[in-house]
Amino acid sequence: MARAEPPPATFERRVLRSAAGHHYLRVRLELPDGGARPNAAQLKQLVVAALKELHGEVGAALPVDVLTYEEKTLSAILRVVSSGFVKLWSALTLLGFYQNRRCAFRVLQTSPFLLALSGNSRELVLD
């Protein structure tokens, strides 16, 4: 009786991208000369204007949500679809003016998970 040879081993390569549908950014708007501070709606308008300036109408159409905004510290958490994450980050980085005054967005943290933005190990104080 002839012994049946097992089938040759097959190799299958699988590359998985992040399964997360959204990315989250913790950002801070810096206004060096003080003055009027934007409210949440004005901040959203500023983000859309930054996207439009760098990426045109297609960039301005990216769905970006302002989840939280602290007017006192000018800090916000933004949510964007994962495919537009790099576009949003680049547009915020290159924005230079708000109401004809110098400004800058600082991206403090990013993550595909909102829970990861709840704390920052760099600001952790141990007793």
C-alpha positions in Angstrom: 0.0 0.0 0.0 1.3 3.3 -1.0 1.3 5.9 1.7 -0.5 9.2 0.7 1.7 12.2 0.9 0.3 15.1 2.9 -0.5 18.2 0.9 2.3 20.8 0.9 2.0 23.5 3.5 0.6 26.7 2.2 1.6 30.1 3.2 -0.9 32.9 3.5 0.1 36.4 4.3 -2.5 38.6 6.1 -2.0 42.2 6.7 -4.5 43.8 9.0 -5.0 47.5 9.2 -6.5 49.1 12.3 -10.1 48.0 12.5 -11.0 51.3 14.2 -13.3 53.4 12.1 -12.2 56.7 13.8 -9.1 58.4 15.2 -9.2 60.8 18.1 -6.9 63.8 18.6 -6.4 65.8 21.7 -5.4 69.3 20.5 -4.8 72.7 22.1 -5.2 76.0 20.3 -2.5 78.5 21.2 -3.2 82.2 20.8 0.0 84.1 21.8 -1.5 87.6 21.9 -4.6 86.6 23.9 -7.8 88.3 22.8 -11.1 86.7 22.1 -11.3 83.0 22.6 -13.4 80.9 20.1 -16.4 78.9 21.4 -17.0 75.3 20.3 -18.8 76.3 17.1 -16.1 78.7 16.1 -13.4 76.1 16.8 -15.2 73.6 14.5 -15.4 76.3 11.8 -11.7 77.0 12.3 -10.9 73.2 11.8 -13.0 73.1 8.7 -11.4 76.2 7.3 -7.9 74.7 7.9 -8.9 71.6 6.0 -10.4 73.6 3.2 -7.2 75.8 3.0 -4.9 72.8 2.7 -7.0 70.2 1.0 -9.7 72.1 -0.8 -13.4 71.3 -0.9 -12.7 67.5 -0.5 -10.8 68.1 2.7 -13.5 70.4 4.0 -16.0 67.6 3.5 -14.2 65.3 6.0 -16.5 64.4 8.9 -14.8 65.9 11.9 -16.5 66.1 15.3 -15.6 68.2 18.3 -16.3 65.8 21.1 -15.2 68.0 24.0 -14.0 71.6 24.2 -12.7 73.6 27.2 -12.9 77.2 26.3 -10.8 78.1 29.4 -7.7 76.0 28.2 -8.6 76.0 24.5 -8.3 72.2 24.5 -10.5 69.9 22.5 -10.9 66.3 21.5 -11.6 65.8 17.8 -12.9 62.7 16.1 -12.2 62.0 12.4 -12.7 59.0 10.2 -9.5 57.0 10.0 -9.0 57.7 6.3 -8.9 61.4 7.0 -6.6 61.3 10.1 -3.4 62.4 8.3 -5.3 65.2 6.4 -6.7 66.6 9.6 -3.4 66.5 11.4 -1.5 68.2 8.6 -4.2 70.9 8.2 -4.1 71.7 11.9 -0.3 71.8 12.0 -0.1 74.2 9.0 -2.8 76.6 10.2 -1.3 79.9 11.2 -4.0 82.5 11.7 -7.3 82.9 13.5 -9.2 86.2 12.8 -6.0 87.8 11.4 -4.1 86.9 14.6 -1.3 84.3 14.8 -2.3 81.0 16.2 -1.1 77.4 16.3 -2.7 74.0 17.0 -0.7 71.7 19.1 -1.6 68.0 18.7 -1.1 66.6 22.2 -2.2 63.0 21.8 -3.7 60.8 19.1 -5.2 57.3 19.3 -7.7 55.1 17.5 -9.3 54.6 21.0 -11.0 57.3 22.8 -10.3 55.8 26.2 -6.6 56.2 25.6 -7.0 60.0 25.7 -8.5 59.8 29.2 -5.0 60.0 30.8 -1.5 61.0 29.9 1.4 59.1 31.5 3.6 62.1 30.9 1.5 64.1 33.3 1.2 61.3 35.9 2.1 62.3 39.5 3.1 59.5 41.7 2.9 59.9 45.5 
